Amino acid sequence: NAEYMATEQRGKLYSDNFQLFLKANDQLISPFHDIPLKPSESDDVYNMVVEVPRWSNAKMEISKFSELNPIQQDIKKGKVRFVGNIFPHKGYIWNYGAIPQTWEDPAHYDERTKAGGDNDPIDVCDISDITVATGSVIQVKVLGILAMVDEGETDWKVIAINVEDELAPHLHDIKDVEKYKPGLLHATVEWFTYYKCADGKGKNHFAFNGLFKNQEYAIDVIKHTHHHWRHLIGLEGEPIEDCHVKTDCTTIHQSDHHISQELANEIVESGAPKDEEPAEIPDDAKNIYFVNSSPVPKKEEDHEMTEEEKTAEEDVKKENGEDVHVEMNNDTGDTHVHGHVGEEGSELESSGDHVKKVIHGEEEGHTHVHVEADGGVANM
């Protein structure tokens, strides 16, 4: 039950030493392994560990490589990661997190997506209007699923809604989302497509042409990832090696990975002391990014050229020439003339069947281009 959950922070928020451990009934637990898949036998309600509150940017996630799997901020190239604001979105557009006791096995080739798993618990987007803090454990009703393929790995995205949301009783499947929250599913695909572009990476891609699968399909995927997790934790099948996932747990006594509370406390105490003051969020995490946009033009200061500057510019033109492009319409078709003006009297490249002659010269210090063609003459 969520009311018995608590968190214990170590380190400094928005820094590389930040860790958020979870407790249940004042006992340390792993959010990956110790929180049950479901709060009850209800067919469509699952537990969700919230990693990132909606509208925020810090890329928090359950750490699969740290003992007891605390929530930490993702780090790339020595820096903590923030998701960029891809216009028109601000940070994450839903509460984002994971369903516990699930695992996307990288060794399992999924025929549906033609790729192996991403070695993480399955991701979930809570589309409710209730913003929830990092480390919260909530119950969500599963509605559907999106199959993202991230750098050749299957990365399922479950779409769900907090059961405490007033809309939850009215949403029963993925088709109901468009009825009550029109545009959100389109925005979700757009967000996942472009969110890495702010970091200079390419677009993400999806199986099924980016179409959402329904609730029944989503629940089937979750059941499969739960089965893979049971294999990971040693409850079924042969031991899994070389996946590098930390499997310490404090409540699953039948698992070989069970550890005592004494050892769990030692793990927490080995972390950095808690720092109440968050680190400063970098400016680039506050920027708004426009995908496929042109570079922002630099503002040039108005400047009236001196006589010396004008003379120098003309000397450069005479020495280096300048680019010329002329288009002339006539009765017989279009004439296009283009090229680089060099020495006086040289001819330019031309296209059009009716070009007769193209020459240029100097006229009062300005480049002059003369074009003769059937149907007319153009001067520039």
PEQUI-V791401 format. One record per pair of residues at least 4 apart in sequence whose C-alpha atoms are under 6 Angstrom apart, sorted by the first residue. I is the first residue (numbers start at 0). J is the second residue. Records with the same first field share a line. If there is no record, write none. Layout:
# PEQUI-V791401
I = J, J
This chain:
# PEQUI-V791401
1 = 136
3 = 23, 24
4 = 22, 23
5 = 21, 22
6 = 20, 21, 22
7 = 19, 20
8 = 18, 19
9 = 17, 18, 271, 272, 273
10 = 16, 17, 271, 272, 273, 274
11 = 17, 274, 277
12 = 17, 277
13 = 278
17 = 71
18 = 69, 70, 71
19 = 69, 70
20 = 69
21 = 27, 28
22 = 26, 27, 28
28 = 33, 249
29 = 33, 67, 68, 248
30 = 34
31 = 99, 100
32 = 100
33 = 250
34 = 99
36 = 46, 99, 100
37 = 45, 46
43 = 140, 141
44 = 139, 140
45 = 138, 139
46 = 98, 137, 138
47 = 97, 98, 136, 137, 138
48 = 96, 97, 135, 136
49 = 95, 96, 133, 134, 135
50 = 59, 60, 95, 96, 133
51 = 59, 94, 95, 133
52 = 94, 131, 132
53 = 91, 92, 93, 94
54 = 89, 90, 91, 92
55 = 90, 91
56 = 81, 82, 90
57 = 81
58 = 72, 73, 80, 81
59 = 71, 72
60 = 70, 71
61 = 68, 69, 70
62 = 68, 69, 70
63 = 68, 244, 245
64 = 244, 245
66 = 245
67 = 247
73 = 79, 80
74 = 78, 79, 80
81 = 284
83 = 197, 284
84 = 88, 89, 90, 287, 288
85 = 287, 288
86 = 288, 289
93 = 124, 125, 126
94 = 124, 125
95 = 123, 124
96 = 122, 123
97 = 121, 122, 123
98 = 121
100 = 225, 228
101 = 120, 121, 224, 225, 228
102 = 119, 120, 224, 227, 228
103 = 116, 117, 118, 119, 224
104 = 116, 118
105 = 115, 116, 117, 118
106 = 115
107 = 115
108 = 114, 115
109 = 113, 114, 115
112 = 206
114 = 152, 153
115 = 152, 153
116 = 152, 153
117 = 152, 153, 154
122 = 156
123 = 156, 157, 158
124 = 158
125 = 159, 160
126 = 160
127 = 160, 161, 164
138 = 161, 162
139 = 159, 160, 161, 162
140 = 159, 160
141 = 159
142 = 158, 159, 172, 173, 214
143 = 158, 173, 212, 213, 214, 217
144 = 156, 157, 158, 211, 212, 217
145 = 155, 156, 211
146 = 155, 205, 206
147 = 154, 155, 204, 205
148 = 152, 153, 154, 204, 205
149 = 203
162 = 167
170 = 175
172 = 214
173 = 213
176 = 180
177 = 181
186 = 190
188 = 192
190 = 194
192 = 202, 203
193 = 202
195 = 200
196 = 200, 201
205 = 209
229 = 234, 235
230 = 234, 235, 236
231 = 239
233 = 238, 254
246 = 256
247 = 256, 257
248 = 257, 258
249 = 257, 258
252 = 257
304 = 308
315 = 319
316 = 320
320 = 340, 341
321 = 339, 340
322 = 338, 339
323 = 337, 338, 339
324 = 336, 337
325 = 335, 336
326 = 334, 335
327 = 333, 334
328 = 333
329 = 374
330 = 374
334 = 351
335 = 349, 350
336 = 349
337 = 348
338 = 347, 348
343 = 360
344 = 358, 359, 360
346 = 357, 358
353 = 372, 373
354 = 372
355 = 371, 372
356 = 370, 371
357 = 369, 370
358 = 368, 369
359 = 367, 368, 369
360 = 367
361 = 365, 366, 367
367 = 379
368 = 378, 379
369 = 378
370 = 376, 377
371 = 376
